[in-house]
Amino acid sequence: MLCREGKLSFLCFSAALIIALLPDLVFRLELVNDSEYFQNIWLIYFLQYGFCNFLLPFLFSGFEYQVALRSMLLGYVVGLGITIFSFALPSWQMFGAYMASLAIFHYSEFLSIAWASPASLSIDSFVLNHSIAYGIAASFSWIEYVIERHFYPEMKIASFISYFGLILAILGEVLRKTAIFTAKNNFNHLVQSEKKKDHVLVTHGIYAIFRHPSYVGWFYWAIGTQLILQNPLSLLGYIISSWRFFHDRILLEELMLWNFFGDAYVEYQKKVPTGLPFISGNKINL
């Protein structure tokens, strides 16, 4: 059952998404002419988003305000992404698809936890402040896209590669969320150093195929985003940095899981792979 904060986030996300799509809808219904639309479009978006931000402090406070603020931002980005994908110049369209994919990923992280494991829900569940390295990598990919588009605009026109990346990102997203809903209260964004009373070893469903399906999903989603953008430099950087991050994270997490579950986890390790290429995990020899 979706908790109160989850319902609030969904309401704000959906409202912001609809609001962001309104200018394009008005134009498509031919309620404004071309010149008027293009002269004022960014001002319209700025005023819309500014007005929504102005209202939020009067409607919510504390944790609910923080949830509403982030949900509205992500919903608005999805709306802008859809608009850019369907309406912008061909060399910008896949950036719109990327925007939507990025915002949906972060919002769905929060919504999934709000539904599957509400006890562990926090602002960090949006994973927007994942790490400094994550922010730098994302920023570099945006800069790379803009620079390459400026000098080689044909390089950024939608192709088999970008659509393959979109499919890969969607599949990675689905895999990660499947892992969250399968693990339920046993899932946490942080590696746990102490075993909770209700913490059990999950080995069924998607966990019978991969030991770390949430990491597998995130890994391929991240690669997919750079294929969407057709960013060769960022693609290589994302593959290397993501692999190193999950390699180290799995080593630490599996040590904790061995401490929690002992022989049961060792037997599980023998039967099920991590799911990530060239990562075998923390092998414990008893």
C-alpha positions in Angstrom: 0.0 0.0 0.0 1.3 3.4 -1.0 2.1 5.6 2.1 0.9 9.2 2.5 4.2 10.7 1.3 4.1 8.4 -1.7 0.6 9.6 -2.6 1.7 13.2 -2.2 4.7 12.7 -4.4 2.6 11.1 -7.1 0.1 13.9 -7.0 2.8 16.6 -7.3 4.7 14.6 -10.0 1.6 14.1 -12.1 0.5 17.7 -11.7 3.9 19.1 -12.7 4.0 16.8 -15.7 0.7 18.0 -17.0 1.6 21.6 -16.4 4.8 21.2 -18.3 2.9 19.7 -21.2 0.3 22.5 -21.4 2.2 25.0 -23.5 2.8 22.4 -26.2 -0.8 21.3 -26.0 -2.0 24.9 -26.5 0.3 25.2 -29.5 -0.8 22.0 -31.1 -4.5 23.0 -30.7 -3.4 26.1 -32.6 -4.6 28.5 -29.9 -1.4 30.6 -30.5 0.6 31.2 -33.7 4.1 30.0 -34.3 5.9 33.3 -33.7 4.1 34.0 -30.5 4.8 30.5 -29.2 8.5 30.4 -29.9 9.1 34.0 -28.6 7.6 33.3 -25.3 8.0 29.5 -24.7 10.9 29.7 -22.3 9.3 32.6 -20.4 6.2 30.5 -20.1 8.1 27.6 -18.7 9.9 29.8 -16.3 6.8 31.5 -15.0 4.9 28.1 -14.7 7.6 26.5 -12.7 8.2 29.6 -10.6 4.6 29.9 -9.7 4.4 26.2 -8.6 7.4 26.7 -6.4 5.8 29.8 -4.9 2.7 27.9 -4.0 4.4 24.9 -2.4 5.5 26.5 1.0 1.8 27.6 1.5 0.6 24.1 1.0 3.2 21.9 2.7 5.9 22.0 5.3 8.7 19.9 6.7 9.2 16.5 5.1 6.1 16.8 2.9 7.4 20.1 1.4 10.7 18.5 0.6 8.9 15.6 -1.1 6.6 17.9 -3.0 9.5 20.1 -4.2 11.5 17.2 -5.6 8.5 15.4 -7.1 7.3 18.5 -8.8 10.8 19.2 -10.2 11.1 15.7 -11.6 7.6 15.7 -13.1 8.3 19.0 -14.7 11.5 17.7 -16.2 9.7 14.7 -17.6 7.1 17.0 -19.2 9.9 19.2 -20.7 11.7 16.1 -21.9 8.6 14.8 -23.7 8.0 18.2 -25.3 11.6 18.4 -26.5 11.5 14.8 -27.9 8.3 15.4 -29.8 8.8 19.0 -30.9 12.4 20.2 -30.9 15.0 20.1 -33.7 16.1 16.5 -34.6 19.5 17.1 -33.0 17.9 17.9 -29.7 15.1 15.3 -29.6 17.1 12.5 -27.9 18.2 14.9 -25.2 14.5 15.2 -24.4 14.2 11.4 -24.2 17.3 11.4 -21.9 15.7 14.1 -19.7 12.5 12.0 -19.3 14.5 8.8 -18.6 16.7 10.5 -16.0 13.8 12.2 -14.1 11.6 9.0 -14.2 14.4 7.0 -12.8 14.9 9.2 -9.8 11.2 9.7 -9.1 10.4 6.0 -9.4 13.2 5.3 -6.9 11.3 7.3 -4.3 7.9 6.0 -5.3 9.1 2.4 -5.3 10.5 2.7 -1.7 7.3 4.5 -0.6 5.3 1.5 -1.8 7.6 -1.5 -1.1 9.5 -0.3 2.0 7.9 2.9 3.5 9.7 2.4 6.8 13.0 3.2 5.2 11.6 6.2 3.1 13.6 9.4 3.3 14.5 12.4 1.0 17.6 10.4 0.0 15.2 7.8 -1.6 15.1 10.1 -4.6 18.9 9.4 -5.0 19.3 12.9 -6.4 22.3 13.5 -4.1 23.8 10.0 -4.7 27.4 11.3 -4.7 29.7 14.1 -6.0 31.1 11.7 -8.6 27.6 11.0 -9.9 26.8 14.7 -10.3 30.1 15.3 -12.1 29.5 12.5 -14.5 26.0 13.6 -15.3 27.2 17.2 -15.8 30.0 16.1 -18.1 27.6 14.1 -20.2 25.4 17.2 -20.7 28.5 19.3 -21.6 29.7 16.6 -24.0 26.3 16.5 -25.7 26.1 20.3 -26.2 29.6 20.5 -27.5 29.3 17.6 -29.9 25.9 18.8 -31.1 27.3 22.3 -31.8 30.1 21.0 -34.0 28.5 17.8 -35.3 24.7 18.2 -35.1 24.1 15.2 -37.3 25.9 13.1 -34.7 23.0 13.7 -32.3 20.1 12.8 -34.6 18.1 9.8 -33.4 19.5 6.5 -34.7 19.5 2.8 -34.0 22.1 3.4 -31.2 20.0 6.0 -29.4 16.8 3.9 -29.6 18.8 0.8 -28.5 20.0 2.9 -25.5 16.4 3.9 -24.7 15.3 0.3 -24.7 18.3 -0.7 -22.5 17.5 2.1 -20.1 13.9 1.0 -19.8 14.8 -2.6 -19.3 17.4 -1.6 -16.6 14.8 0.5 -14.9 12.3 -2.3 -14.9 14.8 -4.8 -13.6 15.8 -2.5 -10.7 12.2 -1.8 -9.7 11.4 -5.5 -9.9 14.3 -6.1 -7.5 13.0 -3.4 -5.1 9.4 -4.8 -5.1 10.8 -8.4 -4.7 13.0 -7.5 -1.7 10.4 -5.2 -0.1 11.5 -4.3 3.4 14.8 -6.0 2.8 15.8 -3.4 0.3 17.8 -0.3 1.3 19.7 2.3 -0.6 22.5 2.1 1.9 24.7 -0.9 2.8 23.5 -2.0 6.2 26.1 -2.8 8.9 23.6 -4.2 11.4 21.0 -6.9 10.7 17.4 -5.9 11.4 15.1 -8.3 13.1 12.9 -8.6 10.0 15.8 -8.8 7.6 15.7 -12.1 5.6 17.8 -13.4 2.8 15.8 -13.0 -0.5 16.6 -15.7 -3.0 13.3 -16.0 -5.0 12.0 -14.2 -8.0 14.6 -12.0 -9.8 17.1 -12.8 -7.0 17.1 -16.4 -8.2 18.7 -15.1 -11.4 21.0 -12.4 -10.1 22.4 -11.9 -6.6 22.3 -8.1 -7.1 19.5 -7.3 -9.6 19.1 -3.7 -8.5 22.7 -3.0 -9.3 22.5 -4.8 -12.6 19.5 -2.7 -13.5 21.2 0.5 -12.5 24.4 -0.4 -14.4 22.6 -1.0 -17.7 20.2 2.0 -17.2 23.3 4.2 -16.8 24.9 2.8 -19.9 21.6 3.2 -21.8 21.4 6.9 -20.9 24.7 7.6 -22.7 23.7 5.5 -25.7 20.5 7.7 -25.9 22.7 10.8 -26.0 25.2 9.1 -28.3 28.0 10.4 -26.1 31.2 8.3 -26.8 33.3 9.8 -24.1 30.7 9.6 -21.4 29.7 6.1 -22.4 33.2 4.9 -21.8 33.4 6.9 -18.6 30.1 5.6 -17.3 31.0 1.9 -18.1 34.3 2.2 -16.2 33.1 4.3 -13.2 29.9 2.3 -12.8 31.7 -1.0 -12.9 34.2 0.1 -10.3 31.5 1.5 -8.1 29.4 -1.7 -8.1 32.5 -3.9 -7.8 33.5 -2.2 -4.6 30.0 -1.9 -3.3 29.3 -5.6 -3.9 32.5 -6.6 -2.0 31.4 -4.6 1.0 27.7 -5.6 0.9 28.5 -9.3 0.5 30.8 -9.2 3.5 27.9 -7.8 5.5 25.4 -10.4 4.1 27.8 -13.2 5.1 27.9 -11.8 8.6 24.1 -11.7 8.7 23.3 -15.1 7.1 26.5 -17.2 7.3 26.5 -20.5 5.4 23.1 -19.7 3.8 24.6 -16.8 2.0 27.7 -18.8 0.9 25.4 -21.5 -0.6 23.4 -18.8 -2.3 26.6 -17.3 -3.8 27.6 -20.7 -5.3 24.3 -21.0 -7.1 23.6 -17.5 -8.3 25.9 -15.0 -10.1 26.1 -11.3 -9.3 24.7 -10.5 -12.7 27.4 -7.9 -13.5 30.2 -8.6 -16.0 33.5 -9.7 -14.5 32.3 -9.2 -10.9 32.2 -12.4 -8.9 31.7 -10.7 -5.5 33.2 -11.4 -2.1 33.9 -15.1 -2.1 34.0 -16.5 1.4 35.9 -19.8 1.9 34.7 -21.7 5.0 
